Amino acid sequence: MVTGNPGLDRVIRGSNSVLFFGGAGSGKTTLLLTIASNICIDKNDPCLYISTEETLHYERVARSPQKFANVFFTEIYDFDELFDFIVFKLPILGFRRVFIDSINSLYRVIASEEESITRYGLLLGMLWKNTVDRGGFLFGSAQVRMGYEDEEYEVVASGMNILDYWFKTIIYLGWEDAKRMARIVKPVEYSDESYYFLISGEGIEWVHD
């Protein structure tokens, strides 16, 4: 079990890099924490969870600490620090499964700077290399450019053209008819699939028809 939803899990199991994007409050962090609590169960194969947004829900972790006993949490709030960590430190730490929440929030701050795209691409490339070399999994969340609509994505995450290159599976979190929704964007063969969910104190609860 990855997300707890059979439809999403079927797609995610065939991928080694999964991105969830959506607006503020759409459930990105809650879903990442739910996945971490479901898959990080081997004390000999712990996970790394990097928070870049100062929104990590420690109260949820503290409520069920046993679910996160094999998750190492860290906070990085500066792009240069994140870049150095991913490029120079992550390769020697040995984590196979890495969560980054969010993967583009710090890039948005430096996006106008010279060589920012190059550095961001290198950061994502090193994350991908770590995932492939270790036979692991990469889970990330991405903020969106609010108010911007696109025919393909409806709302577009900052740096989506770069993220789309590195992530095999992309899932949009939003609302439909006042209900929370997870819609598969990539792979395109599953792009018509949507699943509904609630957020409770325990995490994500999927609504089954």
C-alpha positions as CSV (number, residue, x, y, z in Angstrom):
1,M,0.0,0.0,0.0
2,V,1.3,3.4,-1.0
3,T,-1.5,6.0,-0.9
4,G,-4.2,3.5,0.2
5,N,-6.1,4.1,-3.0
6,P,-5.9,1.0,-5.3
7,G,-6.2,3.1,-8.5
8,L,-3.4,5.5,-7.6
9,D,-1.2,2.8,-6.1
10,R,-1.4,0.8,-9.4
11,V,0.1,3.8,-11.3
12,I,2.6,4.8,-8.6
13,R,4.0,1.3,-8.2
14,G,5.1,1.4,-11.8
15,S,7.0,4.6,-11.2
16,N,10.1,5.7,-9.3
17,S,9.4,9.4,-9.2
18,V,6.0,10.9,-8.2
19,L,5.0,14.5,-8.1
20,F,1.9,15.9,-6.4
21,F,1.0,19.5,-7.3
22,G,-1.8,21.9,-6.3
23,G,-2.8,25.0,-4.5
24,A,-2.3,25.9,-0.9
25,G,-4.4,23.6,1.3
26,S,-5.0,21.0,-1.4
27,G,-3.6,18.2,0.7
28,K,0.0,17.8,-0.7
29,T,1.7,17.6,2.6
30,T,-0.9,15.4,4.2
31,L,-0.7,12.9,1.2
32,L,3.1,12.8,1.4
33,L,3.0,12.1,5.1
34,T,0.3,9.4,4.5
35,I,2.6,7.7,2.0
36,A,5.6,8.0,4.3
37,S,3.7,6.3,7.1
38,N,2.6,3.5,4.8
39,I,5.9,2.7,3.1
40,C,8.6,3.6,5.6
41,I,8.2,0.5,7.8
42,D,11.6,-1.1,7.6
43,K,14.0,0.1,10.2
44,N,16.9,-1.0,8.1
45,D,15.6,1.0,5.1
46,P,14.5,4.4,6.5
47,C,13.1,7.3,4.5
48,L,14.2,10.9,4.3
49,Y,11.6,13.7,4.4
50,I,12.8,17.2,3.5
51,S,10.5,20.2,4.3
52,T,11.1,23.5,2.6
53,E,7.9,25.3,3.4
54,E,7.8,25.5,7.2
55,T,4.4,23.7,7.1
56,L,5.4,20.3,8.2
57,H,2.6,18.9,10.3
58,Y,4.6,17.8,13.4
59,E,1.4,17.5,15.3
60,R,0.3,14.7,13.0
61,V,3.6,13.0,13.4
62,A,3.5,13.4,17.2
63,R,0.0,12.0,17.3
64,S,1.2,8.7,15.8
65,P,4.9,8.6,16.3
66,Q,5.1,4.9,15.7
67,K,4.0,5.4,12.1
68,F,7.0,7.6,11.4
69,A,9.6,5.8,13.5
70,N,11.6,5.1,10.3
71,V,11.4,8.5,8.8
72,F,14.2,11.1,9.2
73,F,12.8,14.6,9.0
74,T,14.9,17.7,8.1
75,E,14.1,21.3,7.3
76,I,15.8,23.4,4.6
77,Y,14.6,26.9,3.8
78,D,17.3,28.2,1.5
79,F,17.9,27.2,-2.1
80,D,21.7,27.2,-1.8
81,E,21.5,25.0,1.2
82,L,19.1,22.6,-0.5
83,F,21.3,22.5,-3.6
84,D,24.4,21.7,-1.5
85,F,22.5,19.0,0.5
86,I,21.1,17.3,-2.6
87,V,24.3,17.5,-4.7
88,F,26.9,16.8,-2.1
89,K,25.4,15.2,1.0
90,L,22.5,13.0,-0.2
91,P,24.7,10.7,-2.3
92,I,26.6,9.6,0.8
93,L,23.6,9.3,3.2
94,G,22.2,6.1,1.7
95,F,18.5,6.9,1.6
96,R,16.6,5.0,-1.0
97,R,13.2,6.8,-0.5
98,V,13.2,10.6,-0.4
99,F,10.3,13.0,0.1
100,I,10.6,16.7,-0.7
101,D,7.8,19.1,0.4
102,S,7.9,21.2,-1.7
103,I,10.4,20.7,-4.5
104,N,9.9,24.1,-6.1
105,S,9.1,26.6,-3.3
106,L,12.8,27.7,-3.0
107,Y,13.3,27.7,-6.7
108,R,10.5,30.3,-7.0
109,V,12.5,32.7,-4.9
110,I,15.6,32.6,-7.1
111,A,13.9,31.9,-10.5
112,S,14.9,35.2,-11.9
113,E,18.5,34.9,-11.0
114,E,21.2,34.0,-13.6
115,E,21.8,30.3,-14.0
116,S,18.8,29.5,-11.7
117,I,17.3,27.1,-14.2
118,T,20.6,25.3,-14.7
119,R,21.1,24.8,-11.0
120,Y,17.5,23.7,-10.5
121,G,17.9,21.2,-13.3
122,L,21.1,19.9,-11.7
123,L,19.4,19.5,-8.4
124,L,16.6,17.5,-9.9
125,G,19.0,15.5,-11.9
126,M,21.0,14.5,-8.8
127,L,17.7,13.5,-7.1
128,W,16.9,11.3,-10.1
129,K,20.4,9.8,-10.1
130,N,20.2,9.0,-6.4
131,T,16.8,7.4,-7.0
132,V,18.0,5.3,-9.9
133,D,21.3,4.3,-8.5
134,R,19.7,3.0,-5.3
135,G,16.7,1.5,-6.9
136,G,14.6,3.8,-4.8
137,F,11.6,6.2,-5.0
138,L,11.3,10.0,-5.1
139,F,8.1,11.7,-3.9
140,G,7.7,15.5,-4.2
141,S,5.1,18.2,-3.9
142,A,5.0,21.4,-6.0
143,Q,3.3,24.8,-5.5
144,V,1.3,26.3,-8.3
145,R,1.2,29.7,-9.9
146,M,-2.1,30.8,-8.7
147,G,-4.6,32.1,-11.2
148,Y,-2.7,30.8,-14.2
149,E,-4.6,28.3,-16.3
150,D,-3.2,25.9,-18.9
151,E,-5.1,23.6,-21.2
152,E,-3.0,20.6,-20.1
153,Y,-2.7,21.1,-16.4
154,E,-5.5,23.6,-15.5
155,V,-3.1,25.1,-12.9
156,V,0.6,25.1,-13.5
157,A,3.3,24.4,-10.9
158,S,6.3,26.8,-11.0
159,G,9.0,25.2,-13.1
160,M,6.6,22.6,-14.4
161,N,8.5,22.2,-17.7
162,I,11.5,21.1,-15.7
163,L,9.6,18.9,-13.3
164,D,7.7,17.2,-16.1
165,Y,11.0,16.0,-17.5
166,W,12.2,14.4,-14.3
167,F,9.0,13.0,-12.8
168,K,7.5,9.9,-14.3
169,T,4.2,10.3,-12.6
170,I,2.4,13.6,-11.9
171,I,-0.8,14.0,-9.9
172,Y,-2.9,17.1,-9.5
173,L,-4.6,17.8,-6.2
174,G,-7.5,20.2,-6.2
175,W,-11.3,20.4,-5.9
176,E,-14.1,19.2,-8.1
177,D,-17.8,20.0,-7.2
178,A,-16.5,21.1,-3.7
179,K,-14.9,17.7,-3.2
180,R,-11.1,17.1,-2.8
181,M,-9.7,15.3,-5.8
182,A,-6.5,13.6,-7.0
183,R,-6.3,13.5,-10.8
184,I,-3.6,11.7,-12.7
185,V,-1.9,14.0,-15.2
186,K,1.0,11.7,-16.2
187,P,1.2,9.0,-17.5
188,V,-1.2,10.3,-20.1
189,E,-2.8,6.9,-20.5
190,Y,-4.3,7.3,-17.0
191,S,-5.0,11.0,-17.4
192,D,-8.8,10.6,-17.2
193,E,-8.7,9.0,-13.8
194,S,-9.7,11.0,-10.7
195,Y,-10.1,9.9,-7.1
196,Y,-11.8,11.8,-4.2
197,F,-10.6,12.1,-0.6
198,L,-11.1,13.7,2.7
199,I,-8.5,15.0,5.2
200,S,-8.9,13.9,8.8
201,G,-6.7,13.9,11.8
202,E,-5.3,10.6,10.7
203,G,-4.4,11.7,7.2
204,I,-6.0,11.0,3.9
205,E,-9.3,9.1,3.7
206,W,-10.4,8.0,0.3
207,V,-14.0,8.3,-0.7
208,H,-15.2,5.2,-2.5
209,D,-18.3,5.2,-4.7
